């Protein structure tokens, strides 16, 4: 396994170990340096009306995608955490599942600006339902608290 593959696997494992990711049944579709694509199924428990996701689940998908993308650029052993995010919902989130595509906008030593677009998938057709702009705090895994 190359260093890049190892770093990507570290991000995948860290995200999938989170209870919220498990509750959402989050699954990665793609993970590459500066990019992350994931999906979550539409679950009635997260809907505010039949088949239409509430904002919390949409935000979570976008946040996980954006911050995971940021995490792919961190040095080995480092982690990150969301410190700021703004979600704009542009259409109802209806369908069988959501696909969130995260990307890095600008990476730096302390902060990484990241973004994600979230698509509702219904019968194979994707509809943009939300976009997120966020900031992740990069935390040196070797620093002492």
ZIMO-V845661 format. One record per run of one state. SS is the DSSP state (h for helix, s for strand, l for the rest). FROM is the first residue (numbers start at 1). TO is the last residue. Records with the same first field share a line. If there is no record, write none. Layout:
BEGIN
SS->FROM-TO  FROM-TO
END
This chain:
BEGIN
l->1-2  17-18  25-26  33-34  42-43  50-51  54-54  72-78  90-93  95-96  108-110  123-124  140-145
h->3-16  19-24  44-46  55-71
s->27-32  35-41  47-49  52-53  79-89  94-94  97-107  111-122  125-139
END
